[in-house]
Amino acid sequence: QQALAMINSELALQQGRLLARRLVVTPMDDPAFVEAAFRQVLARVPSSAERAASLEFLVRQGAVFAGAKPAELAVDPKVVSVAPSTDPAQRARESLVQALFSHTDFLTIR
């Protein structure tokens, strides 16, 4: 239930976008971004399986965003206070951070 609440949370969506933007203040490739995102959100490095899945996610999401029509990616500025990036690769990174917010290690207090 927590993961579902986070996926639908406007606050989590906004913070995911802002964090992804903050992480790329210094230009980095996708593997470095994945590691930085895991460190920032989960306070650990990704496992090799998580790294591979995250990199594949970035490629696939980037392709989806690159192939979409602008109208399909548009958001209502009245509803969203932090608009998603118009760059397909950066928007994919924003989506990855949002997904990490729903990771069990982020939602579970140990």
C-alpha positions as a Python dict, from the first residue, in 0.01 Angstrom:
ca = {
    (1, 'Q'): (0, 0, 0),
    (2, 'Q'): (286, 237, 73),
    (3, 'A'): (432, 188, -274),
    (4, 'L'): (95, 260, -433),
    (5, 'A'): (58, 574, -222),
    (6, 'M'): (405, 690, -327),
    (7, 'I'): (337, 628, -697),
    (8, 'N'): (23, 842, -676),
    (9, 'S'): (173, 1111, -453),
    (10, 'E'): (215, 1452, -613),
    (11, 'L'): (478, 1537, -348),
    (12, 'A'): (682, 1225, -432),
    (13, 'L'): (652, 1299, -803),
    (14, 'Q'): (772, 1657, -758),
    (15, 'Q'): (1057, 1557, -527),
    (16, 'G'): (1165, 1283, -768),
    (17, 'R'): (1192, 1536, -1048),
    (18, 'L'): (1381, 1783, -834),
    (19, 'L'): (1624, 1520, -705),
    (20, 'A'): (1695, 1389, -1056),
    (21, 'R'): (1774, 1745, -1166),
    (22, 'R'): (1997, 1806, -867),
    (23, 'L'): (2192, 1486, -932),
    (24, 'V'): (2282, 1592, -1285),
    (25, 'V'): (2417, 1935, -1194),
    (26, 'T'): (2750, 1770, -1273),
    (27, 'P'): (2712, 1588, -1606),
    (28, 'M'): (2731, 1210, -1571),
    (29, 'D'): (2657, 902, -1775),
    (30, 'D'): (2371, 666, -1694),
    (31, 'P'): (2573, 420, -1481),
    (32, 'A'): (2699, 707, -1264),
    (33, 'F'): (2346, 847, -1238),
    (34, 'V'): (2207, 509, -1128),
    (35, 'E'): (2470, 482, -856),
    (36, 'A'): (2413, 842, -742),
    (37, 'A'): (2036, 793, -732),
    (38, 'F'): (2065, 472, -528),
    (39, 'R'): (2306, 638, -286),
    (40, 'Q'): (2082, 941, -244),
    (41, 'V'): (1748, 760, -214),
    (42, 'L'): (1841, 426, -57),
    (43, 'A'): (2174, 517, 106),
    (44, 'R'): (2349, 227, -65),
    (45, 'V'): (2491, 121, -399),
    (46, 'P'): (2276, -88, -631),
    (47, 'S'): (2333, -460, -663),
    (48, 'S'): (2452, -577, -1003),
    (49, 'A'): (2097, -692, -1087),
    (50, 'E'): (1950, -357, -976),
    (51, 'R'): (2213, -169, -1177),
    (52, 'A'): (2136, -371, -1491),
    (53, 'A'): (1759, -333, -1448),
    (54, 'S'): (1793, 41, -1386),
    (55, 'L'): (2010, 93, -1694),
    (56, 'E'): (1766, -106, -1906),
    (57, 'F'): (1482, 102, -1760),
    (58, 'L'): (1658, 425, -1857),
    (59, 'V'): (1707, 306, -2215),
    (60, 'R'): (1347, 189, -2253),
    (61, 'Q'): (1192, 493, -2087),
    (62, 'G'): (1412, 727, -2287),
    (63, 'A'): (1294, 558, -2607),
    (64, 'V'): (930, 587, -2500),
    (65, 'F'): (967, 956, -2422),
    (66, 'A'): (1167, 1021, -2741),
    (67, 'G'): (903, 853, -2955),
    (68, 'A'): (604, 1019, -2794),
    (69, 'K'): (420, 1311, -2946),
    (70, 'P'): (451, 1636, -2747),
    (71, 'A'): (79, 1628, -2668),
    (72, 'E'): (119, 1283, -2511),
    (73, 'L'): (384, 1415, -2273),
    (74, 'A'): (214, 1744, -2188),
    (75, 'V'): (111, 1813, -1831),
    (76, 'D'): (-130, 2072, -1699),
    (77, 'P'): (76, 2343, -1520),
    (78, 'K'): (-227, 2413, -1301),
    (79, 'V'): (-209, 2060, -1165),
    (80, 'V'): (168, 2003, -1157),
    (81, 'S'): (394, 2255, -985),
    (82, 'V'): (719, 2090, -1100),
    (83, 'A'): (691, 2007, -1468),
    (84, 'P'): (876, 1705, -1603),
    (85, 'S'): (1180, 1757, -1822),
    (86, 'T'): (1129, 1789, -2195),
    (87, 'D'): (1455, 1599, -2255),
    (88, 'P'): (1372, 1227, -2299),
    (89, 'A'): (1687, 1104, -2120),
    (90, 'Q'): (1635, 1336, -1824),
    (91, 'R'): (1267, 1249, -1803),
    (92, 'A'): (1365, 881, -1789),
    (93, 'R'): (1599, 966, -1500),
    (94, 'E'): (1316, 1144, -1322),
    (95, 'S'): (1105, 831, -1364),
    (96, 'L'): (1382, 614, -1220),
    (97, 'V'): (1409, 830, -908),
    (98, 'Q'): (1031, 812, -870),
    (99, 'A'): (1053, 432, -892),
    (100, 'L'): (1324, 426, -626),
    (101, 'F'): (1090, 615, -393),
    (102, 'S'): (866, 307, -412),
    (103, 'H'): (1150, 62, -343),
    (104, 'T'): (1103, -159, -39),
    (105, 'D'): (1428, -32, 114),
    (106, 'F'): (1296, 325, 98),
    (107, 'L'): (954, 247, 242),
    (108, 'T'): (1052, 5, 516),
    (109, 'I'): (1190, 117, 850),
    (110, 'R'): (1435, -140, 978),
}
